[in-house]
Amino acid sequence: MWDNPRLLNAVAGVLTGIALLLLAFAAAQLLLRSPLFPLREITVRGTLAHTTKAQLAQAARAHIAGNFFAVDLGEVRDGLEQLPWVRRVTVRRVWPDRLEVGLEEHVAMAHWGDDASVNTYGERFGARSDAALPYFAGPDGTEAEVTHRYRNFVALLAPLGKEPVRVVLTQRYAWQLLLRDGLQVMLGRDTAEHPVEARLARFVAVYPETLGTMPQQHAYVDLRYPNGFALRISDSKG
């Protein structure tokens, strides 16, 4: 073996490579632990409407350990995204001592149930807005579907100057609306033969010649019938 120059060169190369790897590892560990590269500043890009800089700073500090090189950017991002109004976060290092945080907040589109909201992407998040927003409810996992259908209902009702303020998908997957004027609309379950949008479109088409000619205030309309609808008039007594 010792008389084989080619083999000796190969062994020497392997040993040199291992030594360089160990040296690089040791240097990296020293770099990560060095007090010479402290993290001094966090800057935030993005418009903050509901989240304060103090909340961001507190959440970030709770997930920052080590110096500029050692901080785990993914952990900082995940920690900030736990804040109620924060939808998405990006974090990057900016030499020599700064983290730059890009932040997108949720834009509330509706209340969801009693303790949450839905954003404009149809995503549920755990915060409540003080604004006068529509109310949505439905089984878990249907937030995007309810949001999509709400937009359809708004467009269909627009010719009548009416607007849904409450959209509920029941546990039996039946659709119920409450309009701003107080009219309750029962749309029923969605089927391939009778989609709920078609039922509502038919109601909108006949409204001017039917309900629109009645002086009474309507309380309830049931559109679950294939060729018509049922109507209940508000009790005006008292």
Salt bridges, closest charged atoms under 4 A:
ASP78 OD1 - ARG77 NH2 3.25
ASP97 OD2 - ARG40 NE 3.59
GLU100 OE1 - ARG45 NE 3.01
GLU100 OE1 - ARG92 NE 2.87
GLU100 OE2 - ARG98 NH1 3.79
GLU104 OE2 - ARG87 NH1 3.13
GLU104 OE1 - ARG88 NH2 3.01
GLU123 OE1 - ARG87 NE 2.68
ASP140 OD1 - ARG124 NH1 3.24
GLU143 OE2 - ARG124 NH1 3.45
GLU145 OE2 - ARG149 NE 2.91
GLU163 OE1 - ARG180 NE 3.23
ASP181 OD2 - LYS162 NZ 2.37
ASP190 OD2 - ARG149 NH2 2.69
GLU197 OE2 - ARG149 NE 3.32
ASP222 OD2 - ARG224 NH2 2.70
